[in-house]
C-alpha cells in the first residue's frame, strides 16, 4: 500500500512538473494573468491557471493508481 502511495505521488509530481510550464504559456497567450494593483503583493503579471495543472495531475494519478477493484460493490 505504501508503494502505491509513493508511486501515485511521484506520478502526480512528474505530471505537474511538466504540465505547469505549458499551462503558464497558454495563460500568457490568452492573457489570463493577474495584473498587479495596489492591493496585490506581485510586481509583475502572474498567470492565473497554475492550479489547473496541479489539480489535473492529482486527479489523473488518483484514477490511475487507485485499486478500484478492491472496493467491491459500493452501493
C-alpha positions as CSV (number, residue, x, y, z in Angstrom):
1,X,0.0,0.0,0.0
2,X,2.8,2.4,0.8
3,X,4.4,1.6,-2.6
4,X,1.2,2.6,-4.4
5,X,1.1,5.9,-2.4
6,X,4.7,6.7,-3.3
7,X,4.2,5.9,-7.0
8,X,1.0,7.9,-7.0
9,X,2.8,10.9,-5.5
10,X,5.7,10.6,-8.0
11,X,3.3,10.3,-10.9
12,X,1.4,13.4,-9.8
13,X,4.6,15.4,-9.2
14,X,6.1,14.4,-12.6
15,X,2.9,15.3,-14.5
16,X,2.5,18.6,-12.7
17,X,6.2,19.4,-13.2
18,X,5.9,19.0,-17.0
19,X,2.3,20.4,-17.3
20,X,2.7,23.7,-15.4
21,X,5.1,25.4,-17.9
22,X,2.6,24.6,-20.7
23,X,-0.3,25.9,-18.7
24,X,1.7,29.1,-17.9
25,X,2.4,29.6,-21.7
26,X,-1.3,29.2,-22.5
27,X,-2.3,31.6,-19.8
28,X,0.1,34.2,-21.2
29,X,-1.1,33.7,-24.8
30,X,-4.7,34.0,-23.8
31,X,-3.9,37.0,-21.5
32,X,-5.2,35.1,-18.4
33,X,-2.9,36.8,-16.0
34,X,-3.4,38.8,-12.8
35,X,-2.1,42.3,-13.2
36,X,-0.5,43.9,-10.2
37,X,-2.5,46.5,-8.4
38,X,-2.2,48.4,-5.1
39,X,-3.8,45.5,-3.2
40,X,-1.5,42.8,-4.6
41,X,1.9,41.8,-3.5
42,X,3.1,41.0,-7.0
43,X,5.1,43.4,-9.0
44,X,4.7,41.7,-12.4
45,X,1.7,40.0,-14.0
46,X,1.1,36.5,-12.7
47,X,-0.5,33.6,-14.7
48,X,-3.8,32.6,-13.1
49,X,-4.1,29.0,-14.2
50,X,-1.4,27.2,-12.2
51,X,-3.9,25.2,-10.2
52,X,-5.3,23.5,-13.3
53,X,-2.0,21.7,-13.9
54,X,-1.7,20.6,-10.3
55,X,-5.4,19.5,-10.0
56,X,-5.3,17.6,-13.3
57,X,-2.1,15.8,-12.3
58,X,-3.5,14.8,-8.9
59,X,-6.8,13.5,-10.4
60,X,-5.0,11.6,-13.1
61,X,-2.7,10.0,-10.6
62,X,-5.6,9.1,-8.3
63,X,-7.6,7.5,-11.1
64,X,-4.5,5.7,-12.4
65,X,-3.3,4.2,-9.2
66,X,-6.4,3.6,-7.0
67,X,-7.2,-0.1,-6.9
68,X,-11.0,0.3,-7.5
69,X,-11.5,-3.5,-7.8
70,X,-10.6,-3.8,-4.1
71,X,-13.6,-1.7,-3.1
72,X,-16.2,-4.2,-4.2
73,X,-19.8,-3.1,-4.6
74,X,-20.2,0.3,-3.0
75,X,-24.0,0.6,-3.4
